[in-house]
Amino acid sequence: MLKHNHLSPRAFALTVGITILFMAAGGGFSYGFVLNSILIPNDATATFAKLQSAPMLFRAGILSFLGVIMCDILCAWGLYHLLRGANEALAQLAAWFRVAFAAAFAALLSFLVSVLPLSQNASHAVQIHQLLTTFNNAWSLALVLFGIHLLLVGYIVATSGEVPKILGFLAMFAALCYIGTSVAALVIPQYALYKPSVEAVLSLPMALGELSLGLWYLLKGGKAKK
């Protein structure tokens, strides 16, 4: 990790806080709104019709995902510098897990980009559905990398004494939710049938885990102690 010691802790904290908030908004828009409104499970025809009715929305979703990936890298960089004083080795490991997630995420975007040239011909409806479904499933599995990152960050936060411990525990609980749901999708037959219900229950703690930490860094992180 590059060490930009000329930047203040407050600058790193603002970087982390702003990027986390952007990722929450961008991810919610691209995945929660765009992808979930276009991809209809087990129905290629309906998915193609949804895509045809909102082509610019789909493109906006891709651009938003790209912004999220860039913010992932910036957030990993900022968190490393904020946490390395408490535990250098774990802070660096956490950062690399997030960078690995961002790299996997960027590679998976190729599935969405591949949809664009196919979206004008209904004969490609099945192929489009397969591409969107593959992205959705593979991205869910890639979240294991993000979950490990968040677990390490939560542990460092909870044991550092520099940030309220409760934020570390919330981050670790959210991390276990990310990892658990991703692994469940891999090992439990027909997990897709239960996924909406599971996500409805866990969505709040998963969101609070990193959002609360981001808000703390945005408002209080890196400020000189009085």
ABEGO torsion letter per residue (X at the ends): XBBBAABBAAAAAAAAAAAAAAAAAAAAAAAAAAAAAABBBGBAAAAAAAAAABAAAAAAAAAAAAAAAAAAAAAAAAAAAAAAAABAAAAAAAAAAAAAAAAAAAAAAAAAAAAAAAAABAAAAAAAAAAAAAAAAAAAAAAAAAAAAAAAAAAAAAAAGABBAAAAAAAAAAAAAAAAAAAAAAABBGAAAAAAAAAAAAAAAAAAAAAAAAAAAAAABGBBBX
